């Protein structure tokens, strides 16, 4: 009887550990998810950029056009409307914030 309780407890512990690892893995990723987009509007006063972007899998968002805040407003100095860019975004305090933004590689 005690052996089956011990096995059950070990099974539950193993399942919980596997669940915690699977939930934490995306948070521990070194490389951000890079998303392709086109710059539609830049608002330096509010530190926001409107992007027409592809699907963002990390936050379960379909492709669309929408404004995003940028963590570092100086990122907006390196882009202009119409540019193809790559960016990564996270949820911070209830809003979507771009953490990385760079020009997309030119296709040859």
C-alpha positions in Angstrom: 0.0 0.0 0.0 2.7 2.5 0.9 4.6 1.6 -2.3 1.6 2.6 -4.4 1.2 5.9 -2.5 4.9 6.6 -3.0 4.6 5.9 -6.7 1.6 8.1 -7.0 3.3 10.9 -5.2 6.4 10.5 -7.5 4.2 10.5 -10.6 2.4 13.7 -9.4 5.8 15.4 -8.6 7.2 14.4 -12.0 4.1 15.7 -13.8 4.3 19.0 -11.9 8.0 19.5 -12.7 7.3 18.8 -16.4 4.5 21.3 -16.4 6.6 24.0 -14.8 9.4 23.4 -17.2 7.1 23.6 -20.2 5.5 26.9 -18.9 8.9 28.5 -18.1 10.7 27.5 -21.3 9.4 30.3 -23.4 10.3 32.8 -20.7 13.8 31.6 -20.6 14.5 31.7 -24.3 17.6 33.7 -25.1 16.4 34.8 -28.6 13.3 37.0 -29.0 10.7 36.1 -31.6 11.5 38.3 -34.6 8.4 39.4 -36.5 8.3 40.9 -40.0 6.5 44.2 -40.5 6.1 47.4 -42.5 6.2 50.8 -40.8 3.0 52.6 -41.4 3.3 55.6 -39.0 5.8 56.9 -36.5 4.7 59.0 -33.5 7.8 60.4 -31.7 5.8 62.3 -29.1 4.1 59.2 -27.7 7.0 56.7 -28.5 4.7 54.6 -30.7 5.0 53.1 -34.1 2.2 51.6 -36.2 3.2 48.4 -38.0 1.5 46.2 -40.5 2.8 42.9 -39.1 2.7 39.2 -39.6 1.4 36.8 -37.0 3.0 37.1 -33.6 3.0 33.5 -32.2 4.6 34.4 -28.8 1.5 36.5 -27.9 -1.1 34.6 -30.0 -1.8 37.5 -32.3 -3.0 37.4 -35.9 -1.4 39.5 -38.6 -2.8 43.0 -38.6 -2.0 46.7 -38.6 -1.7 48.4 -35.2 0.3 50.8 -33.0 2.9 49.6 -30.5 4.8 51.4 -27.8 8.6 51.1 -28.0 10.7 50.5 -24.9 13.5 52.8 -26.2 12.2 55.8 -28.2 15.6 56.2 -29.9 14.7 53.0 -31.9 12.3 55.2 -33.9 15.1 57.4 -35.2 16.5 54.6 -37.4 13.3 53.9 -39.3 10.9 55.7 -41.6 7.4 55.1 -43.0 7.4 52.4 -45.6 10.5 50.6 -44.2 10.5 46.8 -43.8 11.5 45.9 -40.2 11.9 43.1 -37.8 10.7 43.5 -34.2 10.0 41.6 -31.0 7.2 42.5 -28.6 6.2 41.7 -25.0 3.3 42.5 -22.8 4.2 45.0 -20.1 1.8 46.5 -17.6 -1.2 45.7 -19.8 0.2 47.0 -23.1 2.3 45.7 -26.0 5.8 47.1 -26.0 8.4 46.6 -28.7 11.7 45.5 -27.1 13.8 45.1 -30.3 13.4 46.9 -33.7 15.7 46.7 -36.7 15.7 47.1 -40.4 14.8 43.9 -42.3 17.5 42.4 -44.4 17.3 43.6 -48.0 16.2 40.8 -50.4 18.5 40.3 -53.4 
